[in-house]
Amino acid sequence: MTHHPKDPTVAEPYLLQKTLGYRITRWEVDLAEVQLDLEEKHMNRNMTPHGGIYALLLDTACAFCGSCPPEGQPYRVPQTLSLNTSFLGVPKGQRLICTARKIGGGYRNWFAEGEVLDETGTLLCRGSATLRYLSPKGPS
């Protein structure tokens, strides 16, 4: 599969990505995966991952799962309109793995669902998002 030149699986990470250390490990049409190795900086006062970390991974994976262009199509920039999360567990492992899938939508807006597990398979969080493609001129 040929990726867009801005393919996040091979592109230089941007500042937030560098700071938190997450990486895009899979980027396909209608599917994306993001991983994060847990460190102390990701933890809340109870030494469990802060809920915002789960939300960040879900937001990233949901946006990427709908932005990988089919062969021969141009890249379209995603924007999240809403993100709903349900926190379900505490990790047993040290790596968070978030997988999201595009589940429907139209030309401008789409819907995605994702989940965060650790490397032991423990389900930690589920989420759903409504997203849209930005117009070539920017937000409208």
Secondary structure, DSSP 8 states (H G I E B T S, - for coil): ----TT-TTTS---HHHHHHT-EEEEEETTEEEEEEE--GGGB-TTSSB-HHHHHHHHHHHHHHHTTS--TT-----EEEEEEEEEE----SSSEEEEEEEEEEE-SSEEEEEEEEEETT--EEEEEEEEEEE-BTTB--
